[in-house]
Amino acid sequence: MTIIGIMDQYFIQGMYCSHEFVHTFNPFATDTLFYFETSPPAGVADADVAKKMEQAFVEYGLTTLVVRDTVEEAMTMIASVMQLMEIFLGMGLIVGIAGLGIITIRNVAERRQEIGVMRAIGYQRDMILKAFLLETSFMSLLGIAVGALMGLGISYTIFEWGGFAKMSEFVIPWAEILLLIAIAFFITLAATLPPSRGAARLAPAEALRRVD
């Protein structure tokens, strides 16, 4: 016996042989696997066809399997797992944005005297606001860029490790990634805007005479 190949089968497992090869060992053996293609314009669902075939050949123990439905169920399970991972990642994004807001509030509290000195030497409120927003924007964009690159790297590693590279092409959804980057950036600015505006409204005399 010569094995010419091994296939990774998820739905129908077993050994595939020709009719002549099986009959050399058992002349009375019969075929056990059949593939049927239904006609799309017939207007009858594949599940109904499979049920009628089982009813017609019940005495032979026929068991039908709709390949399309089985594949869709498997893909639905995979999609559900991916959506669950996206939910966890979204929660991490919310926690990260909240962390940036807390850091901004702490920076304002720790740098009150610096803000007072800047206001005393002529810095306007909009200049203080822009300085804090620029600092926050730099940190958020740096974190978003590092996260996006790490995410793409991990995705490609899983793609290669799972053996999907042999069956399909690795596609990067640039539109979705850019949309998520924009949403994360604007939410970050919205979370850090109130403490930044509080720092800009801080009076020079109040900031200079307060000792934390």
N, C-alpha and C positions, 0 to 999 in steps of 0.2 A: 504494500500500500504506500502510495506517495502523496504527501500532503502538499498541495500547491499554494496554500494561503490560509491565513487565519483572519477572520473578520470580527470586528467588535460589534456584536449585535445586542441591542438593548431590549428588543421586544420579542423576537423569534430566535431562540437559541437552539443549537444543535449542530449536527454534521450534514453538510450538503453534498449529496452524491448524485451521479447520473443514474437513470433507470437501469441501464445495462450493467453498471457496476454492482448495484444492489442485487440484481438477479443472478449474478455469478455466485453469490453466497446463499441466497434464498430465492429459488425460482417462483415461490408463491407469494413473495412480498408485493405489496401494493403501495402506490404513492400516498403519502400522508400530508403533504402540503401543497396547496393550490392557491394561485393568485388570480383574482377576478378583478377586472376593470369595469366599473359601471359607466353608463352613458350619462353625461351631464344634462342633456336636454330632456331626459326622461321625466324629470319633475319628481322623482322619488328619492328620498334621503338614503344615504348609504346604510344607516342604522336599520331602516325598515327593510332594505334588501337583505341585510345580514340576518335579521330576525326571521324573515320568510324562508331563507335558505336553511336555517337551523330547524324550522318546523317541517320543512319538506324532507330533510335527511336526518331526522331525529333517530331513526333506527340504526343509522351508521355511526352515531355519536359525533356528528359534525359540530365543531366549535368554530365560530367565525370571529374574526378580529378586524375591525375597521382601522386600517393603518393611519388614515388622516386624523381620526378622533384620538387615537392613542398618542400620536405625535403632538397634537394640540394640547392634550392633557399634560404631557411631559413639559412642553414649553410654558404652559400656564403655571406649573409648579416652579419652574426655574424663574419665571418672571415675578412670582410672588416672593421668592427668596430675595431677588434683586431689589424689589420694592421695599422689603423689610430692611435691607442694608441701607437703602437710600434714606429711610426714616431715621435710622440710627445716625447716619452721617448728618442729616439735617438737624438733629438734636445737638450734635457736636458743634455744628456751625452756630446755632443759637447760643450755646454756652460760650463759644469763642468770642462772639460779638458782645455778649454781656461782660466778658472779661475785659475787653477793650474799653468798654464804658467805665468799668470800675477803675481801670488803670488811669484813664483820663481824669476821673474825679480825684484820684489820689495825687496825680501830678499837679492838679490845680491847688489842692490843699497843701502840698509840700513846697510849692513854688510861689506862694503868695507874696513873699517879700521880693522875689525876682520880678514878679508881675508889677508890684508897686514901683520898683526902681525903673522898669521900662516905661510905665505910665508917667513917672516923674520927669524923665528925660525927653518926653515928647511923643511916645508911642500912642497912637490912637486906638480906640476900641476895636475897629475893624482890623487893624494890624495884629493885635493880640489874638483875635478870633482866627485870622488866617494862619497865624503861626501854629496854633494848636491843631487846626484842621489839617495843615500841611504835615505836621508830625504824625497825626493819626492816620492820614491817607498813606503815608510812606509805610507805616507798620502794617496796615491792613493789606495794601497791595503786595508787600513782601510776603506776608503770610499766605495770601491767596495764590500767588505765583508758586511758592514752594509746595503748597497743598495740591495745586493742579498738576504740577510736574510729578510729584510723588504718586498721585492718583493714576496718571497715565502710565507711569512706570510699573506700578503694581498691577494695573489692568492688563498690560501687555504680558507681564510675567505669568499671570493666571491664564491668559489666552494661550500662551505657549505651553504651559504646564498641563493644561487640560486637553491638549491635542487638537484644539480647534483650528490651529494654523493649517492643518492638512485638509480641512474641509471648507474653510471660508477665509476671507480677508479681514485683517484688523482695520476697522473703520473708526475714525475719531469724529464724534459728533461736535464739530466746532461751534455750530450755532447754539446748541444747548450749553456747552461749556462757557461760551462768552455771555450768554444770558444769565447763567448762575453767577459768574464773576461780577457782572453788573449789579445783580440783585444783592449779592453779599456786600459789595462795596457801598452801595447807597444805604443799605440797612446799617452798616457800620457807621457811616457818617451821621445817620439819624440818631444812633445810640450815643454818639460822642458829642453831638451838637449842643445839648443842654449844658453839660459842664463847661464846654468851651465858651459858650455865651456867658455863663456865670463868671468865668475868668476875665472876659472882656469888659464886663460891667463893674468889675471890682475897682473901688476908688483907691487912688494912690495913698492917701493918708491912712485909710483903714488897713491897707495891706502892709504898710511900713511899720505901724505901731503895734500890730498883732504879733505876738510871739507864741508859736505852737510848742 
